[in-house]
Amino acid sequence: MKSEDTPFEGGPMDGRVLPVLLGPTGQPPKTYRIPVPDAAGGPPTVLVYKRAPRGHTRRLGIQTGWKYEYSAGGEAGEGKADGGLKWPWSKPDRPDAGQNSTDG
């Protein structure tokens, strides 16, 4: 498999460049999770980084690559709004979906 040297910004990995495996489309994964072992032997802490464009060329605006930015929220905030699959036949999430206005 191919890999690409990808820079990390923010958090404990700030300034480091790691080789990240590319998927079948030639892009790195949208999220990158790094388990950090606990010194006391407890469960590991997971650092979560989100993929972001590294930059664009001046003339044509073509994307130059990817970087990872630290997500301080960790696992929170994942789901459809964060780039999950959105099928055309799926209904939008509505807070009043459980209430029926024709009760009576």
SULQUI-V715327 format. One record per backbone hydrogen bond with DSSP energy under -0.5 kcal/mol. CO is the residue of the C=O (numbers start at 1). NH is the residue of the N-H. Records with the same first field share a line. If there is no record, write none. Layout:
CO->NH + NH
This chain:
2->22
4->6 + 20
6->18
7->68
8->15
9->70
10->13
11->14
13->16
16->8
18->6 + 20
20->4
23->26
27->23
30->51
32->49
33->35
34->47
35->37
36->45
38->41
42->38
45->36 + 47
47->34
48->71
49->32
50->69
52->67
55->64 + 65
57->61
62->57
65->54 + 55
67->52
68->9
69->50
70->72
71->74
73->76
75->78
79->82 + 84
80->83
85->87
87->90
94->97
96->99
99->101
100->103
